[in-house]
């Protein structure tokens, strides 16, 4: 135990002493590298902690921001690492349910701890939230601001890992769960395993939240989670690729294929070898180095399979790709989120992720004992629900943090509500 503690203190000190004044892209920042022989550490082990460089405290109106580099597990169940960024609010909100007794008096209640999953949807490491958020024009960060304004501590993990494995569900779920462990172990101000912890994500973040919920019982049964909220989760990546092909959202497909196969070198080698030669090859591989917004602009309206692959869809779904598609792209086959309540919300007319896929997943979970509250919004589509669904998610999260969940929501079984 003493050796482990010294190991932790050494790397915390190392991280803090090398914090640059201005942010450096992760692909060039040596801080984003794990120590040698990191593979032998347990999942969730903290390797480095530093105060985040730059001005994130001013940008997000919080008291402090920390980067934490930690051990996690990839889609092939091999050791890897990831980074999360912890935002400390200006004023902590307290959760009555988390108060503990020490000696003769009651300890101060621990503030809620939210793991919020930004939908960064990119195969570029430099689009990871720990770096992306320095760009003041980054969209979809209002939920982070809302959580901080309520006094919640908020951790934002780079859940795609060091290969930016967009759509790789197992990698994402592991990285989310281990980010919770890492924050609890990092010995940072007013946060440890006494804080009631919950997870929230929408769209690509909903994918990561869903996989974390599904994997928790088998991969991280030690974690006590108050709840998991997932908005418009990408339940079936294959279905989404068919839905967005030839549409303005077709730009999600190249980074998705590159991100998924980044966890399977043989599959990626096959995929790249079947790209059409010449400029189309270069154009497709350029998706490795751009944000999701740039990819959307570049590939909008294209038929990705026939434009870039020699044999079209036959290459994308070839036998050589079977392991990647089978293990990482579809929820519902790796476990059941029965250890915590789950909140699901989605627009009934979602043009990106199928609400029917989500309903089938909920039914699958409910058939084996999960407690799920599922709201289907009859108005709007995918982007509209990002905004319209957030207040309901915040109310639900507040209820699991303050212990009023059972008074406001059914505490057993599954409930589906059209709103």
Beta strands, then each sheet from edge to edge (+ up, - down):
strand 1: 46-51
strand 2: 62-73
strand 3: 79-89
strand 4: 101-102
strand 5: 105-106
strand 6: 113-117
strand 7: 153-157
strand 8: 197-202
strand 9: 225-231
strand 10: 341-347
strand 11: 372-377
strand 12: 414-418
sheet 1: 1+ 2- 3+ 7- 6- 8- 9- 10- 11- 12-
sheet 2: 4+ 5-
end
